[in-house]
Each structure stands twice: as structure tokens, then as C-alpha cells.
Amino acid sequence: MAKSDDCVHILQGLLVFGNVVIGMCGIALTAECIYFVSSPNGHYPLLKVTEDSDINAAAWIGIFVGLALFALSILGIIGVIKASRTLLLVYIILMLITFAFEMASCITAASHQDSLTPQLFLKQMLERYQKSEPANNSDNEVTKTWDELMLQNHCCGVLGPSDWQEYTSAFRLTHSDADYPWPRMCCVLNAQGLPDNLDGCKLGVPGYYNSNGCYDAISGPVNTHAWGVAWFGFAILCWTFCVLLGTMFYWSGIEY
Amino acid sequence: THTMLPLLLLLLPAAHGIAQLRYRPALTKDPQLEGLTTASTFVLDQPRCVFDDYGNADIWLVVALEQAAFNNTAAPGTPETAFQGFPDRVRAYMTLNTTLVNYPCPKPDGDITVLRVGSETSCAQEPTRPTCNGPLPGPGPYWVKFLALEGSVPVAETAWSEPIILRTAKSPNSISTTGSGHSAGMIAITTILSILFAILLAGLVAMIIFWSSDSCSGSSTFSKPESVTVRRYNTHHVYDQPAARL
């Protein structure tokens, strides 16, 4: 029947198009996740120390899922054109497994992004920054990361310099409150790395110390990272859902 | 009573002639300082244009835990007013002495004229430096006033300040890091994806059942015309043999 032939061809065309999009999205997902895993922004030590490396795990899963999507989309295109029931069944099953993995990755990225509150970073900073007997190397890394962070972003503490006043800290154990109301890195530094005006910094005169907190500088990259993995993955999965439903429909119509 | 007292003193003969200046020391309001009070220091305005009549006097700052504990006849630099004895043996100490030369009047615009009480950490434990401006040992409350001494005779004093309370630091263990709950986005992602996945699984199960039940193709839109299976009948003659059939 001419009409049903047309319908077959339209459905085949749609499925091939859908699979092409899935393939391209798979490559894009892989590229994005490789970028996040190897990202040059140095906040990874902070995240690693919070024992919260799940966002990184989500990115690693994203890499493999992306490659799998690309390979399966090619399989799907071949299966649709050849109208082969076996190929399409294999395709559907493997796609469902990939769907499940990507679903896990999205949910992990979304829920761990929620757990990165200012309080988490504040507690970590107070307990580990400039710890005098570093228990392991990660304490040194925390100190180095915070020093770089405060220097480059002209910020102090998580919510502000008063973090150092409101709470006792490892820093406070070795640096007296009168000499160091807050770390020297919170002062505006000159080219030699020394405070421009040490008294002004200790007093807290506007212009001689950094008055904002660093939370915005930390959470910005982390949020982009997490939402990139979570929401882009979600979009791909929605599209994949439609293509898979179409494939199942097509499969059930292929003559045996 | 604070306004009555200077008038009364002016009328009396100059036996105890300590002038009561109508200046009350206060924490600096302008500019806004982040470190106005810390755990062991605080910042006062300098007493500019207050001691102008006393060009020959030494102006001392008195820091006390109780106003009554300080007697104006106490001499600075003695163990009774030494910082090192504060707060156990000494309830009020004297520090930050200077002459009027350092408090020129009027204050130039744009200059920050403050006194940071508690900034000298090097002499805090040195008994040879009883007038050390050492860090304060606790959150207070503290009262301060300025006292002008000519030689060892007190000639003028300001009023006591309002009580000054310093900051107390909490332990970081009091910070709760249990998450603030799940955001709407995360719940939406989880719900929607779970539903989609369930639908796909149902579809897969339906497909497998469909295949294994070996029924005719269900959807008719694009199935090709069914190939009719033809049964082949043996068409040779069948002799009537009613007796053999039952």
C-alpha cells in the first residue's frame, strides 16, 4: 500500500534523524565531561577534601555514556534501515542500560550540587586552613587552595572576614587575635606580596582588606559543572526516550 | 548628675581640682571598621579637641572591669595599674599615654584618628612594661576613660564610656553541615527520569511478550500484505469405507 509505505519511510526517517541527534549529543556529552574532569580551575582540592567526589564520578560516567550513545546510535541507524528485529532489540536493550547509567549520573550530579552549602566550606576552612600539624597532605592542599583563592579573587573567608572572628579555628590556635584578626591573605597586597597597610588591614579599614566572602567564587564553577552534567544529561535522556519509544513502535510493526 | 558635677566642682576651691570633661570615649563610628571589636581588641576615637587646656599633661587611657575599682590618684607604671596584673590582681590598668601634641585639634579631614586598644602583643607578658597596650583577656564588659596627669597629679578626666563588650568565638563544631534538603530541580529530574525509565521498561517487556507470543503483527499501518499459508490437502480419492470410520 502506498500510504503505509510512506508512513514506513517517514517513521524510518524520523528514527534515523533521532539517532543522528543522539550520536551528536553523545559526543558533546563526552567532550563536556572530559572538560570538567580535566578542568584547570583549582577548586578540586576543596571538593576532594570534603570527601564529595561524586560530582567527579558523575562526570566520569558521563564520558562513557556519551561514547556508548554514539556507538549505539550508529547501531540504531543500521537496524532501522535494515528493518532487522534482532538488531533493534539489541539496540533497545543496550540503550536502556545506558539510559539507566546516565540517569544515575544526572541524579548524582544534581543532588551533590545541593550539598555544597557555604556551611560545608566554612567548616572545612576553619578546621584545616593553616593547620599547624597537618594530618596529611590534603590539609596543606586546602591551605594552598585557600591562599590562591583569596589572592586571586580578592576575597576573605567563606562569607567574609568575620568568619575568622565568629568561630575559633586551627588558624586561631597559632595566630593571635590581636595580630591576626584574619589571615594576611585577606589584606590588600602590594607587588611584593606584603600588605599595603598592615594597620589598616588589621583595623578593617575599607580599601585595605578584602571584605567579601569567597563563596561566590567557589560556587560559581562548581554550579556550572554540576548543572552542565545534570541538565544536559537530562535533555539527552528526554530525547532518547522519544527515539526509543518510536523504535519500539517501529519494531513491533516489522514483519517477522 | 553629670552636668551638675562640673558646675559643683568649679565652685569648690581647687582642693581636688580634677576637671570633669564632658567627653565620653566611644567606639569609632566613622569610618566603619570591620575590626571595631575583635576577641581581644577594640577601637576608640582619639580624644581630639578635648584636652586643649592641658598642654602640659600626659593623657592616659584607663581600662577597667569595674568603674569603682579605679582611683584617680593611682599612679601609672606601678604594679597596681600594670597591664600584666590584669584582670586577676588589677581590676583597672593605665596605658596608651601621650601628650596633647599627638592629638592636634581640629582633626584634619580624611584622617583616620583611632586608638586600637589591645594591639601590642610583644609586651603582654613583660612585667618591665607595665603600661603595655596588651590584648584584652576576655570579652568584658570594659569601661574606659581618659585621664590627664601633670606630673603625678590628676588634672582632668573624661566621663566613663558605655560598657564595651568584645566578640566571643564559637566552635566550628556548632556549624551544621547537614544539607538544606533537596532542591526542586533535583526532585524534578529524579521523578521525571524515573517515570520515563519505567515507561521504557514496560515497553520493552511488552515487546518481548509480543515477540514470544508469536501473534500476527499488531499494527496495521505498515505491515505488508500477509503471506497466506496454504494447506496442502491430499486430494487422492477416498473410498467410502463406512465400516472403517466410526
Boltz contact constraints between the chains, C-beta under 6 A:
constraints:
  - contact:
      token1: [A, 4]
      token2: [B, 221]
      max_distance: 6.0
  - contact:
      token1: [A, 4]
      token2: [B, 222]
      max_distance: 6.0
  - contact:
      token1: [A, 7]
      token2: [B, 221]
      max_distance: 6.0
  - contact:
      token1: [A, 7]
      token2: [B, 222]
      max_distance: 6.0
  - contact:
      token1: [A, 8]
      token2: [B, 222]
      max_distance: 6.0
  - contact:
      token1: [A, 96]
      token2: [B, 200]
      max_distance: 6.0
  - contact:
      token1: [A, 103]
      token2: [B, 193]
      max_distance: 6.0
  - contact:
      token1: [A, 106]
      token2: [B, 189]
      max_distance: 6.0
  - contact:
      token1: [A, 107]
      token2: [B, 190]
      max_distance: 6.0
  - contact:
      token1: [A, 110]
      token2: [B, 186]
      max_distance: 6.0
  - contact:
      token1: [A, 110]
      token2: [B, 189]
      max_distance: 6.0
  - contact:
      token1: [A, 111]
      token2: [B, 186]
      max_distance: 6.0
  - contact:
      token1: [A, 114]
      token2: [B, 179]
      max_distance: 6.0
  - contact:
      token1: [A, 114]
      token2: [B, 182]
      max_distance: 6.0
  - contact:
      token1: [A, 114]
      token2: [B, 183]
      max_distance: 6.0
  - contact:
      token1: [A, 114]
      token2: [B, 186]
      max_distance: 6.0
  - contact:
      token1: [A, 115]
      token2: [B, 179]
      max_distance: 6.0
  - contact:
      token1: [A, 117]
      token2: [B, 180]
      max_distance: 6.0
  - contact:
      token1: [A, 119]
      token2: [B, 175]
      max_distance: 6.0
  - contact:
      token1: [A, 119]
      token2: [B, 177]
      max_distance: 6.0
  - contact:
      token1: [A, 120]
      token2: [B, 177]
      max_distance: 6.0
  - contact:
      token1: [A, 122]
      token2: [B, 175]
      max_distance: 6.0
  - contact:
      token1: [A, 123]
      token2: [B, 172]
      max_distance: 6.0
  - contact:
      token1: [A, 123]
      token2: [B, 175]
      max_distance: 6.0
  - contact:
      token1: [A, 123]
      token2: [B, 177]
      max_distance: 6.0
  - contact:
      token1: [A, 126]
      token2: [B, 172]
      max_distance: 6.0
  - contact:
      token1: [A, 127]
      token2: [B, 172]
      max_distance: 6.0
  - contact:
      token1: [A, 161]
      token2: [B, 34]
      max_distance: 6.0
  - contact:
      token1: [A, 165]
      token2: [B, 38]
      max_distance: 6.0
  - contact:
      token1: [A, 165]
      token2: [B, 167]
      max_distance: 6.0
  - contact:
      token1: [A, 167]
      token2: [B, 169]
      max_distance: 6.0
  - contact:
      token1: [A, 167]
      token2: [B, 170]
      max_distance: 6.0
  - contact:
      token1: [A, 167]
      token2: [B, 172]
      max_distance: 6.0
  - contact:
      token1: [A, 168]
      token2: [B, 169]
      max_distance: 6.0
  - contact:
      token1: [A, 168]
      token2: [B, 171]
      max_distance: 6.0
  - contact:
      token1: [A, 176]
      token2: [B, 121]
      max_distance: 6.0
  - contact:
      token1: [A, 177]
      token2: [B, 38]
      max_distance: 6.0
  - contact:
      token1: [A, 177]
      token2: [B, 39]
      max_distance: 6.0
  - contact:
      token1: [A, 177]
      token2: [B, 40]
      max_distance: 6.0
  - contact:
      token1: [A, 178]
      token2: [B, 40]
      max_distance: 6.0
  - contact:
      token1: [A, 178]
      token2: [B, 41]
      max_distance: 6.0
  - contact:
      token1: [A, 178]
      token2: [B, 118]
      max_distance: 6.0
  - contact:
      token1: [A, 178]
      token2: [B, 119]
      max_distance: 6.0
  - contact:
      token1: [A, 178]
      token2: [B, 121]
      max_distance: 6.0
  - contact:
      token1: [A, 178]
      token2: [B, 135]
      max_distance: 6.0
  - contact:
      token1: [A, 179]
      token2: [B, 121]
      max_distance: 6.0
  - contact:
      token1: [A, 181]
      token2: [B, 35]
      max_distance: 6.0
  - contact:
      token1: [A, 181]
      token2: [B, 38]
      max_distance: 6.0
  - contact:
      token1: [A, 203]
      token2: [B, 33]
      max_distance: 6.0
  - contact:
      token1: [A, 203]
      token2: [B, 35]
      max_distance: 6.0
  - contact:
      token1: [A, 204]
      token2: [B, 33]
      max_distance: 6.0
  - contact:
      token1: [A, 204]
      token2: [B, 34]
      max_distance: 6.0
  - contact:
      token1: [A, 204]
      token2: [B, 35]
      max_distance: 6.0
  - contact:
      token1: [A, 234]
      token2: [B, 189]
      max_distance: 6.0
  - contact:
      token1: [A, 241]
      token2: [B, 196]
      max_distance: 6.0
  - contact:
      token1: [A, 244]
      token2: [B, 200]
      max_distance: 6.0
  - contact:
      token1: [A, 248]
      token2: [B, 203]
      max_distance: 6.0
  - contact:
      token1: [A, 248]
      token2: [B, 207]
      max_distance: 6.0
  - contact:
      token1: [A, 252]
      token2: [B, 218]
      max_distance: 6.0
  - contact:
      token1: [A, 253]
      token2: [B, 219]
      max_distance: 6.0
  - contact:
      token1: [A, 253]
      token2: [B, 222]
      max_distance: 6.0
  - contact:
      token1: [A, 255]
      token2: [B, 223]
      max_distance: 6.0
  - contact:
      token1: [A, 255]
      token2: [B, 224]
      max_distance: 6.0
